[in-house]
Amino acid sequence: MTLILALAGTASCDTIVATGDIQNVLDNSMPGDIVIVSAGEYEPFTVDKALTIQGVGSPSVRAKTQNPAISIRTGGVKLLGFRVEGIPRNQDDKFRYYMDLSNRKPQYSLNQPNSGILVDGDDVVIEDLEVEGSEAGILVKSARNFTLRNASFMRCDSGLRLLECEGGKIEGCTYQECEKYGAYLEGCDGISIEKNKVVGNSGAGMMLKESSTCVVEENEFVENWQGIFLWNSSFCDILENNAERNVYYGMVIASGSNNSIMDNKAKKSGGGELGLQGIGISIQENSTYNLVVGNVLEENLNGLDLTRGCRFNLIFCNEISENSNGIRLDKNENNLVYRNNFKRNLISGYDNASHNFWNATVGNYYDDYRGRDRDGDGAGDDPYWIPKGSSCAVDWRPLMQPAEKEVDLEAAREDLRRYATYKPSDDLPYKVENQTIVIGTKPPSKWWG
């Protein structure tokens, strides 16, 4: 081991160049020091001081069973430029580890995954990292303001796992060929996830479970089983992402509320070895008050799906083209679908066992509409009957020309409140008032928060 202490004037921290036993160097350093680690292979180490640890030439650290390659046990740590070789899931090895009486102080409990890096501290920054073959590439628990930049995860069970974390940013990372998830977030709030590439993962490229106020923006989801999956999450923004050639779903919102899915592209979902025909965006399982706005949905089986108890979702200003079904609605109520452009779809819409609404003051544009506009107001005088399903759904104000993308969210929310007014308890037949289909007369008792 070589220690080089370089002090500049009255600088308050040292720069230490370490080779050999990194743990010994860390144990003898002071908070604020910078530790430089040169290229080579190293034993696992633990950081329990606020240090900057800079790898030069991609030094490699290999994890062991229930012993992460790098354990960060305090806040304010920066870790830069390392390569981590992980350990895959192996329950037999874990059991033998805990049965060995020499392991008096295990890193964490038996039910936790083998991790390449374990983070248990606030304000930790990790950059320029490579992780391969770990059950959990990075495991972060109950941390605030965790930052991860320019990291790559290859062939992990899950690349990144954030549990009960608050704040922070995940930016410019690659998740590839992971068995379950590229990234998995559970119970997290206020995480920003930007400009990542999520490619070829066997499960969901990214899963956000029971999380809120997260922003997922400008990411690439390509050739995963599902691109991005929000499960029981709320008040999240899914913005300007590209989901292409995912095997089943491009994007899924299940049991979620008050999320904004805006300006994304979901294309060519389906295929793979099973030959599945996929869905661009799926809103399902009692999801409510979600915005689906300004998205481009192309070349899917269903461009957009709303299924099983979804209510008060607003679907507008989307470009929906070259799908087998443009939109499929099944067993829902009080969703408003308007100002969307349906072009070159085999079937524009499917509405089954539902009470949804396909127009407000204006409806949607359908390239197969053959009605006339006698008064020249831009909306057809003849209704457009939604082609498939059992609900006898009607767009009473179909547009003669494609709708322009003019997104006024407050006006759209007001349209939802005004026009989507069905109450199952009323169970009234369809009627027409002012050229608009209306079921019941009372507004919903609950409104967009």
C-alpha atoms as one frame of an Amber mdcrd trajectory, in Angstrom:
protein
   0.000   0.000   0.000   1.170   3.498  -0.872  -0.154   6.627   0.804   0.582
   9.996  -0.740  -0.638  12.989   1.199  -0.802  16.150  -0.890  -1.604  19.322
   1.032  -2.024  22.605  -0.826  -1.481  25.597   1.453  -4.121  25.558   4.152
  -6.454  23.088   2.439  -8.688  21.320   4.956  -8.629  17.892   3.263  -5.978
  15.467   2.052  -5.646  13.644  -1.223  -4.670  10.035  -0.675  -3.546   7.660
  -3.424  -4.311   4.098  -2.373  -3.176   0.745  -3.731  -3.530  -2.582  -2.016
  -5.709  -2.530   1.119  -8.347   0.138   0.448 -10.105  -0.527   3.761  -6.993
   0.362   5.739  -6.676   3.654   3.855 -10.334   4.496   4.495 -10.017   3.641
   8.194  -7.097   6.073   8.520  -8.616   8.918   6.496 -10.563  11.917   7.782
 -13.971  13.205   6.671 -13.574  15.368   3.585 -10.488  13.529   2.291 -10.174
  12.489  -1.346  -9.030   8.904  -1.853  -7.652   8.039  -5.302  -7.811   4.339
  -6.180  -5.728   3.191  -9.135  -6.583   0.393 -11.568  -6.534  -3.123 -10.160
  -8.662  -5.712  -8.358  -9.663  -5.053  -4.751 -11.412  -6.730  -1.823 -14.807
  -5.417  -0.633 -14.669  -2.291   1.508 -16.931  -0.161   3.707 -17.136   3.639
   3.750 -18.210   5.134   7.076 -16.943   8.713   6.611 -17.911  11.519   4.251
 -15.175  10.864   1.672 -14.699  11.255  -2.056 -13.393   7.985  -3.506 -12.160
   8.416  -7.073 -11.313   5.403  -9.208  -8.730   5.881 -11.958  -8.590   3.282
 -14.731 -11.799   1.520 -13.549 -10.593  -0.324 -10.455 -12.609  -3.499  -9.893
 -14.193  -4.747  -6.676 -15.921  -8.126  -6.440 -18.838  -8.760  -4.074 -19.199
 -11.879  -1.952 -22.248 -13.678  -0.573 -24.068 -11.201   1.658 -21.052  -8.913
   1.464 -21.396  -6.071  -1.057 -18.379  -5.009  -3.029 -18.839  -1.509  -1.599
 -20.920  -0.615   1.471 -21.662   3.067   2.083 -22.774   3.494   5.683 -22.892
   7.269   6.081 -23.958  10.411   4.262 -22.039  12.795   2.057 -20.019  10.126
   0.221 -18.970  10.461  -3.434 -17.937   7.316  -5.306 -16.591   7.759  -8.833
 -15.168   5.551 -11.549 -15.455   1.973 -10.230 -16.306  -1.394 -11.722 -18.260
  -3.864  -9.576 -18.540  -7.605 -10.129 -21.676  -8.806  -8.410 -22.985 -12.075
  -6.994 -26.202 -13.573  -8.394 -29.116 -14.801  -6.332 -28.306 -18.078  -4.527
 -30.419 -19.002  -1.497 -28.283 -22.039  -0.629 -25.160 -19.889  -0.360 -27.025
 -17.386   1.806 -28.221 -20.112   4.147 -24.722 -21.527   4.551 -23.414 -18.006
   5.180 -25.772 -17.417   8.097 -25.234 -20.888   9.515 -21.488 -20.228   9.685
 -20.906 -18.997  13.245 -17.891 -16.980  12.130 -20.218 -14.526  10.409 -21.164
 -12.694  13.598 -21.949  -9.350  11.973 -23.739  -9.879   8.664 -24.186  -6.863
   6.430 -27.963  -7.263   6.377 -30.722  -9.805   6.898 -31.181 -13.051   5.006
 -34.110 -11.798   2.952 -32.108  -8.956   1.407 -30.534  -9.493  -2.010 -26.838
  -9.865  -2.695 -25.844  -6.328  -3.682 -22.979  -4.929  -5.657 -23.206  -1.646
  -3.739 -25.207  -1.051  -0.558 -26.101   2.570   0.289 -27.354   3.528   3.749
 -26.820   7.271   3.982 -28.126  10.605   2.723 -26.641  12.844   0.008 -24.609
  10.042  -1.582 -23.369  10.560  -5.156 -22.259   7.690  -7.421 -20.937   8.386
 -10.923 -19.169   6.547 -13.763 -19.946   3.088 -12.457 -20.175  -0.355 -14.100
 -22.017  -3.212 -12.397 -22.391  -6.701 -13.823 -24.020  -9.916 -12.633 -25.397
  -8.789  -9.261 -28.690  -9.807  -7.684 -29.131  -6.089  -6.958 -26.623  -3.840
  -8.697 -27.157  -0.993  -6.213 -29.453  -1.261  -3.198 -30.419   2.044  -1.559
 -32.600   2.019   1.561 -34.291   4.942   3.335 -31.961   7.550   1.879 -32.467
  11.166   0.910 -31.046  12.898  -2.151 -29.302   9.888  -3.650 -27.713  10.756
  -7.019 -26.646   8.276  -9.679 -25.108   9.379 -12.984 -23.537   7.606 -15.935
 -23.793   4.091 -14.509 -24.316   0.869 -16.433 -25.958  -2.324 -15.197 -25.515
  -5.538 -17.161 -27.145  -8.914 -16.542 -28.247  -8.200 -12.979 -31.393  -9.604
 -11.390 -32.363  -5.961 -10.773 -29.969  -3.205 -11.721 -31.024  -0.473  -9.278
 -33.282  -0.902  -6.227 -34.456   2.183  -4.320 -36.561   1.467  -1.227 -38.258
   4.194   0.820 -36.061   6.923  -0.659 -36.815  10.621  -0.968 -35.454  13.120
  -3.487 -32.467  12.653  -5.723 -31.744  11.996  -9.389 -31.052   8.999 -11.621
 -29.528  10.309 -14.854 -27.766   9.041 -17.948 -27.611   5.376 -16.912 -27.956
   2.156 -18.927 -29.870  -0.921 -17.773 -29.471  -3.933 -20.014 -30.379  -7.632
 -19.963 -31.531  -7.659 -16.329 -33.684 -10.615 -15.315 -36.451  -8.795 -13.395
 -36.110  -5.017 -13.546 -33.666  -2.548 -14.940 -34.625  -0.220 -12.071 -37.067
  -0.870  -9.230 -38.394   1.880  -6.946 -40.723   1.151  -4.037 -42.126   3.664
  -1.561 -40.102   6.494  -3.086 -41.001  10.182  -3.336 -39.665  12.983  -5.496
 -37.128  11.002  -7.550 -36.087  12.451 -10.926 -35.288   9.811 -13.569 -33.904
  11.359 -16.754 -32.126  10.373 -19.965 -31.591   6.708 -19.149 -31.458   3.817
 -21.637 -33.381   0.718 -20.600 -32.851  -2.080 -23.114 -33.622  -5.773 -23.322
 -34.678  -6.467 -19.720 -36.748  -9.605 -19.167 -39.283  -7.932 -16.864 -40.187
  -4.261 -16.580 -37.525  -1.858 -17.715 -38.512   0.365 -14.783 -41.000  -0.352
 -12.006 -42.327   2.391  -9.716 -44.366   0.780  -6.941 -46.286   2.773  -4.307
 -44.292   5.876  -5.167 -45.302   9.487  -5.698 -44.217  12.803  -7.235 -41.517
  11.144  -9.321 -40.547  12.525 -12.739 -39.616  10.076 -15.508 -38.421  12.130
 -18.467 -36.601  11.610 -21.781 -35.768   7.941 -21.238 -35.483   5.153 -23.829
 -37.382   1.899 -23.135 -36.553  -0.593 -25.860 -37.186  -4.345 -26.171 -38.163
  -4.961 -22.552 -41.117  -7.138 -21.556 -42.729  -3.906 -20.341 -41.126  -0.528
 -20.833 -42.199   1.330 -17.687 -44.708   0.145 -15.078 -46.333   2.365 -12.417
 -48.096   0.267  -9.780 -50.222   2.011  -7.164 -48.254   5.210  -7.709 -49.617
   8.744  -7.814 -48.786  12.298  -8.877 -45.933  11.129 -11.110 -45.014  12.767
 -14.427 -44.117  10.482 -17.341 -42.811  12.925 -19.943 -41.191  12.724 -23.384
 -40.079   9.113 -23.134 -39.690   6.716 -26.036 -41.043   3.177 -25.596 -40.367
   1.100 -28.690 -40.499  -2.609 -29.550 -41.314  -3.702 -26.013 -42.693  -7.227
 -25.959 -46.054  -6.576 -24.275 -46.602  -3.050 -22.907 -44.820   0.168 -23.705
 -46.163   1.922 -20.590 -48.505   0.715 -17.821 -50.394   2.585 -15.096 -52.064
   0.101 -12.704 -54.092   1.244  -9.674 -52.564   4.713 -10.097 -54.063   8.159
  -9.713 -53.303  11.736 -10.717 -50.388  10.813 -12.960 -49.527  12.763 -16.115
 -48.486  10.708 -19.143 -47.547  13.398 -21.638 -45.669  13.741 -24.938 -44.364
  10.163 -25.011 -43.942   7.812 -27.957 -45.137   4.211 -27.650 -44.497   2.286
 -30.850 -44.342  -1.251 -32.174 -45.259  -2.965 -28.917 -45.485  -6.724 -29.353
 -43.523  -9.483 -30.969 -40.655 -11.334 -29.371 -40.299 -15.091 -29.353 -43.912
 -15.499 -28.183 -45.241 -13.416 -31.055 -47.349 -11.222 -28.749 -49.233  -8.247
 -30.065 -48.701  -5.476 -27.593 -50.201  -2.316 -26.160 -48.652   1.131 -26.401
 -50.069   2.624 -23.169 -52.247   0.680 -20.727 -54.291   2.317 -17.944 -55.779
  -0.437 -15.783 -57.039  -1.744 -12.438 -59.103   1.135 -11.012 -56.749   3.910
 -12.092 -58.309   7.361 -11.714 -57.750  11.015 -12.614 -54.796  10.376 -14.896
 -53.904  12.628 -17.835 -52.912  10.937 -21.098 -51.998  13.857 -23.323 -49.975
  14.542 -26.454 -48.644  11.016 -26.911 -47.822   9.309 -30.206 -49.141   5.728
 -30.326 -48.202   3.828 -33.478 -48.097   0.263 -34.810 -49.388  -1.530 -31.708
 -52.211  -4.033 -31.291 -53.947  -1.444 -29.118 -52.589   2.060 -29.142 -54.166
   2.731 -25.746 -56.015   0.425 -23.349 -58.265   1.392 -20.421 -59.459  -1.693
 -18.563 -61.153  -2.796 -15.363 -62.677  -0.049 -13.294 -60.798   3.029 -14.514
 -62.619   6.336 -13.924 -62.215  10.048 -14.631 -59.174   9.645 -16.831 -58.662
  12.294 -19.511 -57.446  11.123 -22.913 -56.839  13.977 -25.326 -54.573  15.443
 -27.996 -52.946  12.086 -28.768 -51.804  10.961 -32.229 -53.083   7.385 -32.651
 -52.211   5.729 -35.934 -51.553   2.407 -37.641 -52.729   0.294 -34.698 -55.120
  -2.651 -34.897 -57.312  -0.876 -32.319 -56.686   2.811 -31.787 -58.220   2.818
 -28.279 -59.797  -0.058 -26.398 -61.990   0.733 -23.372 -63.337  -2.148 -21.299
 -65.401  -2.080 -18.099 -64.839   1.562 -17.177 -66.882   4.675 -16.594 -66.568
   8.458 -16.800 -63.433   8.626 -18.905 -63.328  11.432 -21.466 -61.744  10.766
 -24.867 -61.585  13.798 -27.149 -59.440  15.894 -29.495 -57.437  12.809 -30.449
 -56.462  12.049 -34.041 -57.198   8.517 -35.294 -55.429   7.756 -38.558 -54.908
   4.544 -40.518 -56.000   2.267 -37.677 -57.719  -0.992 -38.546 -60.383  -0.082
 -35.957 -60.514   3.383 -34.407 -62.169   2.475 -31.133 -63.549  -0.320 -28.986
 -65.808   0.419 -26.017 -67.162  -2.559 -24.081 -69.335  -2.775 -20.956 -68.501
   0.847 -20.187 -69.957   4.326 -19.749 -67.348   6.592 -21.286 -67.568   9.826
 -23.252 -66.050  10.464 -26.681 -66.694  14.170 -26.989 -67.062  17.420 -25.069
 -67.862  20.551 -27.112 -65.798  18.797 -29.795 -64.906  15.165 -30.339 -62.080
  13.343 -32.098 -60.805  13.199 -35.659 -61.307   9.884 -37.486 -59.891   9.454
 -40.957 -62.721   7.025 -41.812 -65.498   9.480 -40.876 -67.812  10.152 -43.813
 -70.264  12.601 -42.286 -70.906  16.205 -43.310 -70.434  19.592 -41.681 -73.425
  21.565 -42.900 -72.960  24.613 -40.677 -69.189  24.874 -41.239 -68.223  24.877
 -37.539 -65.514  22.226 -37.995 -67.482  19.418 -36.315 -69.515  16.848 -38.200
 -73.293  16.987 -37.950 -73.566  13.212 -38.202 -72.379  11.130 -35.242 -69.466
   8.732 -35.362 -70.419   5.426 -33.792 -67.499   3.724 -32.091 -67.049   0.633
 -34.272 -66.562  -2.173 -31.730 -67.853  -3.153 -28.291 -71.161  -3.484 -26.488
 -71.574   0.045 -25.119 -73.191   1.808 -28.112 -70.647   4.567 -27.637 -70.969
   7.643 -29.841 -68.858  10.663 -30.698 -71.495  13.317 -31.361 -69.057  16.014
 -32.476 -66.420  14.326 -34.677 -63.864  16.730 -36.096 -63.634  17.281 -39.837
 -59.907  18.047 -39.707 -57.162  16.706 -37.409 -57.095  18.395 -34.028 -54.230
  20.765 -33.361 -52.122  20.127 -30.294 -53.260  22.939 -28.040 -52.997  21.656
 -24.492 -54.913  23.673 -21.926 -55.002  21.381 -18.917 -57.359  23.478 -16.824
 -59.890  23.713 -19.651 -59.586  19.979 -20.261 -60.179  19.195 -16.596 -63.255
  21.399 -16.681 -64.475  19.448 -19.717 -64.002  16.202 -17.816 -66.021  17.493
 -14.883 -68.765  18.821 -17.120 -69.184  15.998 -19.619 -68.226  12.781 -17.815
 -71.208  12.755 -15.446 -72.472   9.189 -15.313 -73.266   7.618 -11.917 -73.744
   3.848 -11.843 -76.523   4.293  -9.271 -78.521   6.285 -11.806 -78.256   3.615
 -14.523 -80.172   5.802 -16.932 -80.370   5.114 -20.678 -78.470   7.255 -23.142
 -79.973  10.574 -24.103 -78.777  13.541 -26.118 -78.653  17.125 -24.854 -77.176
  19.868 -27.034 -75.738  17.240 -29.379 -73.808  15.635 -26.513 -74.398  12.172
 -25.113 -75.346  12.382 -21.415 -76.012   9.623 -18.900 -77.437  11.042 -15.707
 -77.409  14.707 -14.787 -75.420  15.087 -11.582 -71.688  15.889 -11.619 -69.330
  13.382  -9.985 -69.045  13.828  -6.233 -65.258  13.645  -6.395 -63.120  15.930
  -8.539 -59.544  16.217  -9.705 -57.489  17.106  -6.661
